[in-house]
Amino acid sequence: MLDDRKLAVLRAIVEDYVSTNEPVGSKALAERHNLKVSPATVRNDMAALEEEGYITQPHTSAGRVPTDKGYRLFVDRLSQVKPLSAAERRAIETFLAGAVDLDDVVTRTVRLLAQLTRQVAVVQYPTLTRSTVRHVELVPLTDRRVMLVLITNTGRVEQRVVELPEVVEDTRIAHLRAVLNACLDGCGLSAVPELVADLPERLPAEDRPAVATILSVLLETLVERHDEKIVFAGAANLAGADFTTGLRAVLEALEEQVVLMRLLGETSGDTPSALTVRIGSENPYLHGTSIVATGYGSGDNQLARLGVLGPTRMDYPVTMGAVRAVARYVSQILAAS
């Protein structure tokens, strides 16, 4: 276990290296930071940190840079995540509150995170299987065609055109709409198939063909893999970044939805709502990157995850504060929608 003085030296090395992208020497540390010890003592502490694997010397006669282990300890020992200013909080709230639907919320969120952190922002769409039905709408288009609209508590809106097997009057469509909402309002989407299994048998014979067709389309909508959708923004922020895996590998990973899903999934842990930081070799798919992510949603109803991806040389206090704040605002907007 490092003593407080060596921790202070490590913290100073991380902060200087993140700021300058140059290896840090003992003289520069003594001059720029109030360590209250001589450069010779700083050199001794740096030698001890290097021996224990927290920093390394990239070139002969060069200063030191943090290792993954050093960044890990720095993050674990952060006394606090850097809070956003009042102006930044107001800007986030105003920007996200202007969203008109879920797609707009997600698009605004990735843009905002990328701007705040200067990294790549990644947002997973809310998982349908964790959502509940808020409303089912049936809109007559012709006498044998209706629009089925499924609205969830997360703001998802799924629309399908249903071709009915026979002519159905608007009054019967209205009755079917009422029956569906009475049956499904507030229920989890994963429970819908069981709840509607015997619904046609409970309706008059004349309505059974139409409702059976509508339910078939509804169930097809639920089994589609919408929860595997991820959106990212800010790839241009990677220009000039240092990646041990190479920028090409990172860009390829961004294009692979499966890889991004796995990267976010690895950060979920036992507490999806917790802010998680995975650094360098802790990421099983992209060792040269760091990921800061958290869940969004309310309470135990964590809908999905969002975060940022970037090089290990990252301003962790700022990035962690931005991810946490944006997730909180997104959760509030979806809960109120």
Helices and strands as residue ranges (DSSP letters): H 4-20, H 26-32, H 39-51, E 55-56, E 65-66, H 68-76, H 86-97, H 102-117, E 120-124, G 128-130, E 133-142, E 145-152, E 157-163, H 170-184, G 189-191, H 192-196, G 200-202, G 205-207, H 208-223, G 226-228, E 230-233, G 235-238, H 247-255, H 257-265, E 276-279, G 280-282, E 289-298, E 301-311, H 316-336
